[in-house]
């Protein structure tokens, strides 16, 4: 959680040698408002560095790195970087807030085509779930990352949490795919572009909501702590309490 900001979470927060803060997030599914949330997290992380009466010169740059498993931009670039520039003449203003997006579906290089550590890391992130070993020519830090990700090194509790997280992601994907199919069919029947958009949006929202609640129910039945369920599903405590009442838990 970003210090001083309620209900604002990222996957990893790191500090580089030059003092720059890097907030790293991995996102499996695109959703409405995702781009704004990335910018919000970066801006908040930048602003909360200072306490009252501290000099602005003490502010360190913030880099928001988002690794996504879907396409965000129309170009073919795997990595897109954004910073503050003048709108028409592209005059440089500041690098203090930088947004970096890595779109995994656009990365199609094979092992033999990798030429630098950046490509090695992207290859690892896209294929870590199926890798049994790291090629000898890869950077040693990637081997360490595979060791950390290896389920064989997890405790039973960590392994269970990992499986529940995978199940949650799988349910989300299935809910979106089903909702898109239903939304598309309804939109075609109406024959209106507006109806298609509204039908898909509503169907996706309903499908995701149902899938998330199903995950919460399974976690409740497994006696998982309230805080963990809230963090995993994004549901409020009141919604989870209502589910407990429905289940007579």
C-alpha positions, -999 to +999 in steps of 0.1 A: +000+000+000+013+035-009+021+051+025-005+078+034-030+069+007-060+049+017-069+019-005-041+025-030-022-007-038+006-016-062+024-050-066+060-038-059+075-005-048+113-001-054+138+027-049+166+030-074+202+041-066+195+077-077+165+079-053+138+075-080+107+056-068+094+028-090+059+015-085+053-018-104+019-033-112+010-064-132-025-064-147-042-094-163-074-078-174-081-044-187-109-025-171-126+009-172-104+036-156-072+015-155-051+042-173-064+068-148-056+046-118-020+042-130-017+080-133-034+085-099-010+061-082+020+077-097+008+113-088-001+103-053+032+085-048+050+117-060+030+140-037+032+121-005+070+123-004+069+157+013+057+165+047+046+200+057+072+228+052+097+205+033+113+219+001+101+208-033+137+201-043+135+170-021+110+154-044+124+123-062+111+111-096+084+085-098+082+058-125+050+038-128+058+005-145+027-014-157+032-049-171-001-059-188-014-090-204-035-072-230-031-046-257-035-010-247-022+010-277-027+007-314+010+006-323+032-025-324+057-014-298+060-037-267+071-008-245+056+027-244+070+055-222+052+087-213+065+119-197+056+156-195+061+174-228+048+206-244+017+197-264+026+211-298+064+216-299+072+187-276+094+208-254+107+187-225+092+198-191+100+171-166+108+135-161+096+135-125+066+114-134+070+088-160+045+061-171+059+029-187+037+002-201+049-032-212+023-051-233+031-088-231+009-100-260+029-079-284+062-096-274+068-126-297+105-131-298+119-166-294+149-175-271+173-172-301+161-137-309+167-122-275+195-096-277+195-078-243+185-081-206+153-060-212+141-086-237+152-114-214+131-100-186+100-096-208+104-131-221+107-144-185+076-124-174+055-138-203+067-174-199+076-178-162+046-201-156+060-227-180+097-223-175+116-251-158+150-235-161+167-203-172+190-204-202+227-200-193+231-168-213+204-151-192+213-126-165+217-142-131+190-119-116+164-137-138+175-171-124+169-157-089+134-145-100+126-180-113+136-195-079+113-170-061+084-178-085+090-216-083+060-231-064+083-258-051+099-232-028+066-221-013+051-231+021+017-248+020+000-216+030+018-196+003+010-223-022-027-222-013-028-184-015-011-186-050-037-212-062-066-191-050-051-161-068-048-181-100-084-193-096-096-157-091-078-146-123-092-175-142-127-167-131-123-130-141-111-140-175-140-165-180-165-139-168-152-113-192-152-137-221-188-149-214-200-113-208-185-102-241-202-130-259-236-122-243-231-085-248-222-090-285-252-112-292-276-087-275-260-058-294-264-075-328-301-081-321-307-044-315-285-035-345-273-003-329-237+005-321-248+023-289-268-007-278-238-030-285-215-009-263-240-006-235-248-043-236-212-054-235-203-029-207-232-040-185-226-077-193-189-074-184-196-056-152-222-081-141-200-111-151-169-098-132-190-089-102-205-124-100-171-140-105-155-119-078-182-128-053-178-165-061-141-161-052-150-143-020-175-171-010-148-198-015-124-178+006-150-174+033-157-211+034-119-216+037-119-193+068-096-168+051-091-135+071-114-106+062-084-083+053-071-109+029-105-114+012-108-076+008-074-073-007-078-103-030-113-094-044-115-057-040-148-060-023-158-038+007-161-053+042-199-046+041-203-067+009-183-095+024-204-094+056-235-096+035-222-127+018-215-142+052-251-136+062-263-152+030-241-182+037-250-183+074-213-182+083 
